[in-house]
Amino acid sequence: MSETGASRHDPIPIGEIAAPPFARLPDPSALFAARALRFWALAQDHALAPYLRFLGHLSECQHRLQEGLPEPDMPAADMRARAREHGMPPLDRGRFTADAALDVTLDRLFALAAEIDMPDSARAALVRASAADPVARDAMVRAVLADAIPVETVADHVYVAAALQVHFARMAARLDVAVLVPVGEGACPACGEAPVASAIVGWQGAHGARFCTCSLCATQWHVVRIKCVLCDSTEGIAYQELEGGAGTVKAETCENCHGYVKILAQQKDPTLEPVADDVASLGLDLLLREAGYRRGAVNPFLLGY
């Protein structure tokens, strides 16, 4: 693992940044298909190839299941206005209740996932998740949304988390991006969940700006560079990567909170995808854990790490 201090970061092309938007809403119709392609591309000659291919197929299921889904129940307009007034996310995970759209999403995800070639242990977890009664299913949904998944049922919850990603991305896509406001350090302005990673983007009008991507709803929000996503500190920031890496996936570590979130150089490689590349760079997480750093990101496909 190599390390570069804050003084050696890539230069920020100030002249190319017009006025980065505060947030960018997801496009569920394209999000999961692109993620599937990235997982499959990363699986080539990778030590985690079987798992990456499995996640590629699971992402394909997330894409395929959306056709004809019922409209999700959205929070009332007055509730969203009140959330904005108090600096709270409009899609409050703590107050979430399942609706018909989520029920159909879960059923379709379970059915499509059954077609994937997977290890016996993963299939057994799928069978348990799909056979759960309404009370148990609701408990699984709440455990995922609370980031409080029991260690012994991590595999079962992966499928529920995949369905929730679809459901919350569909809800986030129906928000008015212009009324989103900051809701706290390291928290998505749409649903309040933690980021899966951040990325330096190459978008027109925002080239060189950094955006975090929500691990749940995939909303992206602008975060100042060379600042800890988790605690807002601008001191003791460093960038670490695996030896021999391409320099496009690094961990931004913070000596103030001793946490880290990965940062992707999408302006150099537009194929980088936060969820997929986070999983594929698991080796970096393992080294940082040995070094005593706390992973501050959330990824349902890296539960247990």
ChimeraX attribute file (.defattr): number of C-alpha atoms within 10 A of each C-alpha:
attribute: neighborCount
match mode: 1-to-1
recipient: residues
	/A:1	12
	/A:2	11
	/A:3	16
	/A:4	14
	/A:5	13
	/A:6	17
	/A:7	10
	/A:8	10
	/A:9	12
	/A:10	9
	/A:11	8
	/A:12	13
	/A:13	11
	/A:14	11
	/A:15	8
	/A:16	14
	/A:17	16
	/A:18	12
	/A:19	10
	/A:20	19
	/A:21	15
	/A:22	17
	/A:23	23
	/A:24	19
	/A:25	21
	/A:26	21
	/A:27	15
	/A:28	22
	/A:29	16
	/A:30	10
	/A:31	17
	/A:32	21
	/A:33	18
	/A:34	17
	/A:35	26
	/A:36	25
	/A:37	19
	/A:38	23
	/A:39	26
	/A:40	19
	/A:41	17
	/A:42	21
	/A:43	20
	/A:44	13
	/A:45	8
	/A:46	12
	/A:47	11
	/A:48	15
	/A:49	17
	/A:50	16
	/A:51	19
	/A:52	25
	/A:53	23
	/A:54	21
	/A:55	23
	/A:56	25
	/A:57	24
	/A:58	26
	/A:59	26
	/A:60	19
	/A:61	25
	/A:62	29
	/A:63	21
	/A:64	15
	/A:65	20
	/A:66	18
	/A:67	8
	/A:68	6
	/A:69	14
	/A:70	14
	/A:71	13
	/A:72	16
	/A:73	13
	/A:74	16
	/A:75	16
	/A:76	10
	/A:77	10
	/A:78	9
	/A:79	14
	/A:80	19
	/A:81	16
	/A:82	14
	/A:83	18
	/A:84	18
	/A:85	10
	/A:86	10
	/A:87	15
	/A:88	23
	/A:89	23
	/A:90	26
	/A:91	24
	/A:92	18
	/A:93	17
	/A:94	11
	/A:95	8
	/A:96	13
	/A:97	12
	/A:98	14
	/A:99	15
	/A:100	13
	/A:101	15
	/A:102	22
	/A:103	16
	/A:104	17
	/A:105	23
	/A:106	25
	/A:107	15
	/A:108	20
	/A:109	26
	/A:110	23
	/A:111	15
	/A:112	17
	/A:113	21
	/A:114	16
	/A:115	11
	/A:116	15
	/A:117	13
	/A:118	16
	/A:119	11
	/A:120	9
	/A:121	11
	/A:122	16
	/A:123	17
	/A:124	14
	/A:125	18
	/A:126	22
	/A:127	14
	/A:128	15
	/A:129	22
	/A:130	20
	/A:131	12
	/A:132	13
	/A:133	11
	/A:134	10
	/A:135	8
	/A:136	12
	/A:137	19
	/A:138	14
	/A:139	14
	/A:140	23
	/A:141	20
	/A:142	19
	/A:143	16
	/A:144	21
	/A:145	19
	/A:146	12
	/A:147	14
	/A:148	10
	/A:149	22
	/A:150	15
	/A:151	10
	/A:152	8
	/A:153	13
	/A:154	17
	/A:155	23
	/A:156	22
	/A:157	25
	/A:158	23
	/A:159	23
	/A:160	25
	/A:161	21
	/A:162	23
	/A:163	28
	/A:164	21
	/A:165	21
	/A:166	27
	/A:167	27
	/A:168	23
	/A:169	25
	/A:170	22
	/A:171	22
	/A:172	26
	/A:173	18
	/A:174	14
	/A:175	17
	/A:176	10
	/A:177	17
	/A:178	10
	/A:179	14
	/A:180	23
	/A:181	21
	/A:182	19
	/A:183	19
	/A:184	15
	/A:185	15
	/A:186	23
	/A:187	21
	/A:188	29
	/A:189	29
	/A:190	34
	/A:191	26
	/A:192	23
	/A:193	26
	/A:194	23
	/A:195	30
	/A:196	25
	/A:197	28
	/A:198	28
	/A:199	27
	/A:200	25
	/A:201	19
	/A:202	19
	/A:203	14
	/A:204	11
	/A:205	13
	/A:206	20
	/A:207	21
	/A:208	26
	/A:209	25
	/A:210	24
	/A:211	27
	/A:212	28
	/A:213	28
	/A:214	31
	/A:215	23
	/A:216	29
	/A:217	27
	/A:218	30
	/A:219	26
	/A:220	24
	/A:221	26
	/A:222	20
	/A:223	22
	/A:224	12
	/A:225	17
	/A:226	21
	/A:227	19
	/A:228	27
	/A:229	28
	/A:230	23
	/A:231	15
	/A:232	17
	/A:233	15
	/A:234	16
	/A:235	13
	/A:236	16
	/A:237	20
	/A:238	22
	/A:239	22
	/A:240	22
	/A:241	24
	/A:242	18
	/A:243	11
	/A:244	8
	/A:245	11
	/A:246	10
	/A:247	13
	/A:248	17
	/A:249	26
	/A:250	26
	/A:251	24
	/A:252	26
	/A:253	30
	/A:254	26
	/A:255	15
	/A:256	15
	/A:257	16
	/A:258	18
	/A:259	22
	/A:260	27
	/A:261	27
	/A:262	28
	/A:263	23
	/A:264	28
	/A:265	22
	/A:266	22
	/A:267	17
	/A:268	14
	/A:269	13
	/A:270	13
	/A:271	15
	/A:272	20
	/A:273	21
	/A:274	26
	/A:275	23
	/A:276	25
	/A:277	22
	/A:278	26
	/A:279	22
	/A:280	20
	/A:281	18
	/A:282	14
	/A:283	15
	/A:284	20
	/A:285	22
	/A:286	13
	/A:287	15
	/A:288	20
	/A:289	14
	/A:290	9
	/A:291	10
	/A:292	10
	/A:293	18
	/A:294	17
	/A:295	19
	/A:296	19
	/A:297	21
	/A:298	21
	/A:299	23
	/A:300	24
	/A:301	21
	/A:302	14
	/A:303	15
	/A:304	12
	/A:305	12
